[in-house]
């Protein structure tokens, strides 16, 4: 299941300035990472350790701390990782930005990203492995979308026996599908130390951080939400 | 709920900032017990209309004339009322003089200001009906005049005359009524758009608005309004949240390790955030009126200055925490290079 596009129109703004800016920054950061990797693998490992979020370093008050917590949000481990996150940000971020405004959207994005990083660090507190990726923040944006537009119609690519179909699905089906996927693996990682290269707790942390959206909604959007009016 | 319980509950609600609920409880209380002095005193602080405040205090003073605080507050409110009326009378006189001098645009501005301060000023609305250049605004002003005082045959005749015109944009008029909470009038205007010779887009817009208004009238669900203070607090928390998380991460998720400098920043961010949010979102909030006078935030320059100050107050602590983080990162990076080699 791959969400492709949000089919609903915006109410307040026509261009998702901050969503596009965030996507551009992430892409540029990925290109920079790629250039560093091509220069030498040691430099790349150093880059990931210094600018990624390493739980033992964060808890031991070493490394970049707050700065790394921000930079890790803009780094990705591969093209698929980047493409998946940016597609989700594009699909769900536009209308969330519409109801917050660009600058509050940026603050919300950073807040959920940081919250996801905190949850991820606590869940693997003794790990020296750096964590990178915008997934936590993107899951936060998805949660915000679910809260505000649960019935939004998302054009989604699904495969049924290798036959591609692209129906419009309700947002709650897609978002809950992605969240429910995380829960069993996250608990396996936490309780049974299962190996996983994906930060499932960062995803769940980001998702629950999506509740912060209420602090970032525009006054008029908040009024409409409270009165159950179409947003 | 017993009488003392009801009163206690109302006070508790008022102290928690739930003014409307507290006011409703107290109104219920004084309805059954008009001799409850303290209920009247609390009510005087919870009603919005200055006139109602005065009545509540007068009632409290009648019940107990031996409470000097009530008398002092009542006197202050009466003086404020007098000053306000004087200001309004002055504005009206200015508008009249400007009109006589042929400076109609300025006269209109004075009257617009006056009705924004005192929406029940019938004469000001009547004056606006004469001075507004747009037909829709003239109709709106006359409708408001007649709503406030239906016994105005001249206004009524003038309104009928204006309504004969085929130049009225009923979509604009409908929106004006809708924005001012007059749903029935708005629905009537939208219906005229739907039946008239308007573009399909305008008709679709009018239909959408009409259906929405009809559904709200049908459900009779009162709109829940968020108090400006709640808005201020809600929006102020955003930057604080981000700052707290950054500081928390920088201190190794240990609140006891937060440096005093960053704690100081923690005080600057809420102040800056409050300024920025206040100037950007609630220029009519009573805190800002108290801070800058009733006209303070109408001045764009002053508002921009305050917003800028707020932004600086927010950005400084953020810059500080990131600078501290950068220094630590640089030290770690140097050590990391050493490890690799």
Contacts between the chains, C-beta under 8 A, distances in Angstrom:
chain1	res1	chain2	res2	distance
A	42	B	340	5.3
A	45	B	340	7.8
A	46	B	333	7.5
A	46	B	336	5.5
A	46	B	337	7.0
A	46	B	340	6.3
A	49	B	336	6.4
A	50	B	329	6.4
A	50	B	332	6.5
A	50	B	333	5.0
A	50	B	336	6.2
A	57	B	332	7.4
A	58	B	249	6.2
A	58	B	252	6.3
A	58	B	253	7.0
A	59	B	252	5.1
A	59	B	253	6.2
A	60	B	252	6.5
A	61	B	250	8.0
A	61	B	251	6.9
A	61	B	252	4.0
A	61	B	254	8.0
A	61	B	257	6.7
A	61	B	328	7.8
A	62	B	328	7.2
A	62	B	332	5.8
A	63	B	328	6.8
A	63	B	329	6.4
A	63	B	332	4.7
A	64	B	325	5.6
A	64	B	326	7.5
A	64	B	328	6.6
A	64	B	329	3.6
A	64	B	332	6.9
A	65	B	249	5.8
A	65	B	250	4.2
A	65	B	252	7.8
A	65	B	324	7.8
A	65	B	325	4.5
A	65	B	328	5.9
A	65	B	329	7.4
A	66	B	246	4.2
A	66	B	247	7.2
A	66	B	249	5.1
A	66	B	250	4.1
A	66	B	321	5.4
A	66	B	322	6.3
A	66	B	324	7.8
A	66	B	325	4.2
A	67	B	322	5.7
A	67	B	325	3.8
A	67	B	326	5.6
A	67	B	329	5.4
A	68	B	325	7.4
A	68	B	329	6.6
A	69	B	246	7.1
A	69	B	249	4.7
A	70	B	246	7.9
A	70	B	322	7.9
A	104	B	235	7.8
A	104	B	238	6.3
A	107	B	238	5.0
A	107	B	239	6.2
A	107	B	242	5.6
A	108	B	238	7.3
A	110	B	242	5.4
A	111	B	238	7.2
A	111	B	241	5.2
A	111	B	242	4.9
A	111	B	245	6.6
A	114	B	242	6.8
A	114	B	245	4.1
A	114	B	246	6.6
A	114	B	249	6.6
A	115	B	245	6.3
A	117	B	249	7.0
A	118	B	245	6.6
A	118	B	248	7.0
A	118	B	249	6.5
A	118	B	253	6.6
A	121	B	253	6.9
A	122	B	253	7.1
A	212	B	238	7.9
A	212	B	241	6.4
A	214	B	234	7.0
A	215	B	234	5.8
A	215	B	235	7.1
A	215	B	237	4.7
A	215	B	238	4.8
A	215	B	241	6.4
A	216	B	235	7.9
A	216	B	238	5.3
A	219	B	226	7.5
A	219	B	231	5.3
A	219	B	235	7.5
A	219	B	281	5.6
A	219	B	282	7.9
A	222	B	226	6.5
A	222	B	231	7.4
A	222	B	234	7.1
A	223	B	225	7.3
A	223	B	226	6.1
A	226	B	224	5.1
A	226	B	226	6.5
A	227	B	221	7.9
A	227	B	223	5.5
A	227	B	224	5.6
A	229	B	212	7.9
